[in-house]
Amino acid sequence: MLRPYTDLRTVTLRLEAEGCDDYSDTTTGNSGGAFLRSGENLDVRGLTGPAAVTASSFLTAGLAPANGMDGNFATKWVSNGSLPQWLQYDYGSGRASAINTYYLTSAENAPERDPSAWTFLGSNDDTTWTTLDTRSGQTFAARLQTNTYTFANTTPYRFYRLNVTAASGGPTTQLQVEDLRLIGTMPTGSGWVVTNTAASEWIAFYGVFFSNGYYKFPIRYSSTASHTVKLQVDSGAEMTATLPSTGGMNNFDTAYLGAQFLGHGTHNLKVTFVDGGVDVDWIFAKKADPMVSFKSDLTNCFLTAELGGNGTFSSNRTAAGAWENFSVNSLTGGAGTLSNGTIANLQPYVGYYVTAEANGGSTLTANRRQPGSYEKFTLVKVSGSPGSTIASGDKVALKADDGVHYVTVVNGTTVNVTGSSVAAAQTFTVNLSAQ
């Protein structure tokens, strides 16, 4: 589901406490037993409702509308009926966002079912619709291919609908969408605070999307004394943090609740106020994996994901900019650090996963939004002992998951995964920085 201020790399995610999906409240006299917004006696349940995904039809329960917007490339939505067919997202009561970009991903099979023409619409009442974007003659270069569509829009809407009027195979009764993802501005109605928390009360956020990586969780809060707060992700162990006094309920500060690795997909977050006494503005998730640039020993230029991803790779830039830096997300621990033998996913600027096609021995791309074995690379430190730390200035090679082939710079404009030994063409000097 869409969350504010997120992207495919999930560099920084900001969750508004007042807009939580669920909560527990035991404080009497608190707007009928509900959390207050600071300055208003308003029940949080009247401000936000659960987001919902609906459609004009669906083929079976396993191909339901929600599968078309869950960020999971193992599920999809398939319609059941003649075109046009639509897929719709509802923020819930009292919520709206100004969407200006959406990602549309083709399914794993049956290209004749791909959308080829559609309108993208917004509404605040599910009755009167405004056309925001119109497309025709659209194609997908591959299965599980993500296309990006951008348009001008500054108006927040509660409802968004993709209304498909044609499919690639002509008339069809089984249109399919692997994934639709909406990108825009912060939902309106934000900037307020959850107040009057009492002991054991909690707030929860459901279905929050993360890319693979190690995350730290700051909280923006205020209090007049030291208090204890716990954070739980899914059904894992609770992380406990002691929040010091900020010197007053109008003085907000930031502290860390904990940190842990999260796999690609949606997760649930629950914050429990152990002894109450804390006002909460925001919960943040900040990716702690390093950004890394790779300078080729062969060309003395940087590895580049053209267009920031979803394009070709090259090695002809003499300076490292946004397209030359990659989020290296360790899958083998390290709490945001890298070592010789680390297995990792790499994500360029736009957030797609770097892929060794055919698991090695073929081309290098960056067009996947769901990681698998093709998206795993082992960092091999040149002249380093197993497990030794990788730091800026070290030389590394990137080995594909087949255990045989390495990312190889053929020349300034050609980079693939065909080398089977480590020489200058497979060696890169790395520079690490924070995200």
C-alpha angles and dihedrals in degrees: 000000000000116000128184122268097003134129137184092278090046089220093163125005120188119197118192110226092211089055096055119146095228140003146174120229127181101164111121118223090023100131090302094322098313133118115272127228107228108267096011134076092224128143110234088220089068091054102054137017131190116289114244137198117209136168142195089253143334133210102225139348089262090057096046126152095258089062089066093061105032099098089238117125091199091069135053145174119248121186126220112213144040122304139304098066128165141205117203138193123203119194091200134245115330095010133108139157136195102238116195103161136041134183118217120192127197119230126253095258145012102051089189087073093057116118111252103170131026150136124238112214141184131207140170097202105031088242110068110052131194119206108231102170136012125196135179136172092028121165137182118225094213145357113288087017116158119214121194123219123189130184140163116271133142099165117103115228131186095210129045124186134190104206109193116202101173140025130210093250096050120243110017138163094204112061112174137199122186095193140349117191126185124213125190147108131320113291113258123252093054134128099072129116137238104232142175094043114179132198115299095006116135146185126212139197119203131203097010112172121231133172117223111289153095113284138194118207117214122184127206108215147142132220142156095225141020113288139178124238130180129207123201125185113204107317095326129122116296118251113219124209133178112219114205122221115278091205097253144007091261093052110086125195138167130245135167121257095189144288138247146151118272126194123228112282139043125331138181122235125199125187117195122196099215097191100009122222096117129116112206129205106167142000113210133197112202121187109233099188112114128255109233134194120201118212113196119233088209101053100018084228133110128266105252131198099208114230086012090284138334088068137076128297124242140168106212105104118106094197130049115238134156094300092050097054124082133192103235106204111196115220094186103060128260099140094246097329131106131222140176105288097023112152110215148163117234122214123188127209099292093045105247115137120255108243135202098209114228086012090283139335093072141059131330116232139164107208106107124107093185119059123224136151092301088061096055120101130178116221107225113194111215110233092359131127118243111279095013116145119263113222137171111294095030121124119235142171125214113228120197121233091259086075091229112070131063134203102267132198106214094176138322094294103032126068122165142150102254107108115106098191136039117259134132092297091058099040125095133179109224133214118194126205138164122265 
